[in-house]
């Protein structure tokens, strides 16, 4: 891990750390109800009920990995909240690149991959009232130092150390992520979308220019991934030459033969 100080002002200025908890996303939501401030960061050494996307779990053994959630109170419409997941994905990938030297890439929309295997997952959840986002919680799990990758995910998942790093310094990586996030979040707030971040995101988008299998509920098709638009939707060209925009929600994208 490279040495260095990180410029952080609001992200994680208020921190809550658990040795063990159910899920840092659940804790952040509870803290939000108690009035915790924008930027509150919740960490845990272990999660007994870590949450993944699409109702799946997130395997969260003790001490080995980084699990954290950030509580945001942005003045945005609910339909714009999914973009914050891509803002975090870019931030995590940048932080891993800068401070570990690993060539972290993004698998659209928000998986971080190293050597084509997933090392980080991101889950954004939101509370809405009167058509506005009351809070947005973005939870991040980075496989840092996982001694053994559980069998059910070993085809697609990896840990940063297993991919070649000797040591993992959780706190420094967290600070690196938060510093990158502050920078990228400011840009998101300025434009209200990803127009300033799109180029950087696409530079490390592992799907760009690749043939992918688009899995919509009840419909799967092959297409070529072209990049993203300013809303973070994946732009694809279908085999008949028509173009489509894919919104992350219910759709997932795989490689033709593999996870990436
Ligand atoms: C995915 O399925 O790829 C998303 C996984 C998100 C896991 C993180 S770990 C910290 C935070 N707390 C949770 O319960 N989930 C997220």
Boltz pocket constraint, residues with backbone or C-beta under 6 A from the ligand:
constraints:
  - pocket:
      binder: B
      contacts: [[A, 22], [A, 23], [A, 24], [A, 25], [A, 26], [A, 47], [A, 49], [A, 50], [A, 51], [A, 52], [A, 53], [A, 54], [A, 56], [A, 57], [A, 58], [A, 66], [A, 67], [A, 68], [A, 69], [A, 120], [A, 121], [A, 122], [A, 123], [A, 139], [A, 140], [A, 141], [A, 142]]
      max_distance: 6.0
